[in-house]
Amino acid sequence: MVKHIVLFRLSEKNPKNLEKAVSALKSLEGNIETLKFIEVGIDFKESEKSYDIALTTHFDNKEGLETYAKHPNHLPVVEVMQTLCSQRVVVDYEY
């Protein structure tokens, strides 16, 4: 199994941008065959070290993650997140 985790920091954190980002990420659920699990979380601590949104996804294997990355339902979400976010960090690992 492969886990893909992305943390996002919004350029302008406000309710409208937060909702737009979360909605875009949640739209992936059920729309990409290799995506086995998705969880979207919003940071509540709001410390200077915090990121605003966490995305956790699971795949059967590395190939499933690669399919997801190039999937036509994923690419518009990437575009939305790029317009809304100033930073992101990613980790991918097998478990």
C-alpha positions as CSV (number, residue, x, y, z in Angstrom):
1,M,0.0,0.0,0.0
2,V,1.1,3.6,-0.7
3,K,0.2,6.6,1.3
4,H,0.3,10.1,-0.3
5,I,0.1,13.1,2.2
6,V,0.0,16.7,1.1
7,L,-0.1,19.7,3.4
8,F,-1.3,23.0,2.0
9,R,-0.8,26.6,3.1
10,L,-3.3,29.1,1.6
11,S,-2.0,32.3,0.2
12,E,-5.0,34.1,1.7
13,K,-6.7,32.2,4.5
14,N,-10.3,33.1,4.6
15,P,-13.6,31.1,4.7
16,K,-14.2,31.4,1.0
17,N,-10.7,30.1,0.0
18,L,-10.8,27.4,2.6
19,E,-14.1,26.1,1.4
20,K,-13.1,26.3,-2.3
21,A,-9.9,24.3,-1.5
22,V,-11.6,21.7,0.6
23,S,-14.4,21.3,-1.9
24,A,-11.9,20.7,-4.7
25,L,-10.0,18.1,-2.8
26,K,-13.1,16.2,-1.7
27,S,-14.3,16.2,-5.3
28,L,-11.6,13.5,-5.9
29,E,-13.5,10.9,-3.8
30,G,-15.1,8.3,-6.0
31,N,-13.8,9.8,-9.2
32,I,-10.4,8.1,-9.6
33,E,-10.3,4.3,-9.8
34,T,-6.9,3.9,-8.1
35,L,-7.8,6.2,-5.2
36,K,-8.7,3.8,-2.4
37,F,-9.1,6.3,0.5
38,I,-9.2,10.1,0.9
39,E,-9.3,12.3,4.0
40,V,-9.2,16.1,4.0
41,G,-8.5,17.8,7.3
42,I,-8.5,21.5,8.3
43,D,-6.0,22.7,10.9
44,F,-7.5,24.0,14.1
45,K,-4.4,25.1,16.0
46,E,-3.3,27.8,13.6
47,S,0.2,28.1,14.9
48,E,3.0,29.8,12.8
49,K,4.2,26.3,11.9
50,S,0.8,25.0,10.9
51,Y,-0.4,24.3,7.4
52,D,-4.0,25.0,6.7
53,I,-5.2,21.8,5.0
54,A,-4.0,18.2,5.1
55,L,-4.8,15.7,2.4
56,T,-4.2,12.0,3.0
57,T,-4.8,9.4,0.3
58,H,-4.1,5.7,-0.1
59,F,-3.3,3.6,-3.1
60,D,-2.7,-0.1,-3.7
61,N,0.8,0.5,-5.1
62,K,3.1,3.1,-6.7
63,E,1.5,2.6,-10.1
64,G,-1.9,3.6,-8.6
65,L,-0.4,6.8,-7.3
66,E,1.1,7.6,-10.7
67,T,-2.3,7.0,-12.4
68,Y,-3.9,9.4,-9.9
69,A,-1.2,12.0,-10.5
70,K,-2.0,12.1,-14.2
71,H,-5.7,11.5,-14.1
72,P,-8.0,14.0,-15.9
73,N,-10.1,14.3,-12.7
74,H,-7.0,15.2,-10.6
75,L,-5.5,17.8,-12.9
76,P,-8.2,20.5,-12.4
77,V,-7.9,20.1,-8.6
78,V,-4.1,20.6,-8.9
79,E,-4.8,23.9,-10.8
80,V,-7.3,25.1,-8.1
81,M,-4.9,24.3,-5.3
82,Q,-2.0,26.1,-7.1
83,T,-4.1,29.3,-7.4
84,L,-5.1,29.2,-3.8
85,C,-1.9,28.1,-2.1
86,S,1.4,29.6,-1.3
87,Q,3.1,26.5,-0.1
88,R,2.7,22.7,-0.1
89,V,4.7,19.8,1.2
90,V,4.4,16.2,0.1
91,V,5.4,12.8,1.4
92,D,4.8,9.5,-0.3
93,Y,5.6,6.2,1.4
94,E,4.8,2.5,1.3
95,Y,3.3,0.8,4.3
